[in-house]
Amino acid sequence: MKKLIFLLALIISTSILKAQSPISIGLNGGLNYYFNSSYSLYYDDYAIKPDFTIGADMGLKLSEKSRFRFELGYGIMRSGRDWNIANPTSSSPIKSVLKAHFFNFNIRFDYKFLKYSKLDVYVSPALKTQCSLGAYETTSLQKGKDVTSKYLDRSYPNKIAGGALGLLFKYNLTDKLGLTLMPEYTYFFKKYYSDCSGTLQSFSAKVGIEWKF
C-alpha cells in the first residue's frame, strides 16, 4: 500500500510540474439504482429505487487526454419490507423502510477518446469505497402511525469496495467551465448482506459542473 501511495504521489507531482492548468474541481448529483441490496429471503423485502447521490471531485491533469480524479460523495440506500401479518393487531407493523446513509471515496482515471466541437468524451474506470454513516428506520403500524423502530436486520458492512466503469460527457461552455453527464456501472466485491441473492451492484447517472484552473 505504501508503494502504491508513493507511486501515485510521484505521478501526480510530475503531472503538476508538466501540465498547464492541471487542476479541475467538479460538483455533481444524480440517481443511483442498486441491485441485490435486499437482505432477507424470508420476508417480502425489496429495494426502493432510485436513490440519490451528491458529490465533489478534484482532477489532476496528466496529459491532454488523461487525468486522475479523486471523488468524495454522499448517498442513501433504501430498503423496505412488507410484513403481511396473517392476524394483525392494532400495533402490528405493516411496512418498514430502512435508509442506510454512506459516504464514498473514489480514485478515478479519465481518458479522453473522443472530441467533437465543444464535447469531450472520456472512458472512466474507478476504484470505489463505500463507507457506512449509519441507518434510520421507520415502521408503519396498523393503527395508522409511523414509529422509529428496530424491526429490521442492520448487519450491513461498515465498508465495501468495488470497481466501476463509466463514460464522462463534458460540454465545454468556456475554456474553464463545463457541464458534465456521467452514466456508470459499479460492481462491488462482496454481498451487502450475507443472505442477499448476489453481490451488490449499482447503475448511476449524474449531472454536474466542472471548473478548470
Sequence and secondary structure as in RCSB ss.txt:
>XXXX:A:sequence
MKKLIFLLALIISTSILKAQSPISIGLNGGLNYYFNSSYSLYYDDYAIKPDFTIGADMGLKLSEKSRFRFELGYG
IMRSGRDWNIANPTSSSPIKSVLKAHFFNFNIRFDYKFLKYSKLDVYVSPALKTQCSLGAYETTSLQKGKDVTSK
YLDRSYPNKIAGGALGLLFKYNLTDKLGLTLMPEYTYFFKKYYSDCSGTLQSFSAKVGIEWKF
>XXXX:A:secstr
 HHHHHHHHHHHHHHHHHSSS EEEEEEEEEEEEES    SSSEEEE S EEEEEEEEEEE SSSEEEEEEEEEE
EEEEEEE   SS  TT EEEEEEEEEEEEEEEEEEEEEEEETTEEEEEEEEEEEEEEEEEEEEEEETTS EEE  
 S     SEEEEEEEEEEEEEESSSSEEEEEEEEEEEESS SSTTSSS  EEEEEEEEEEEE 
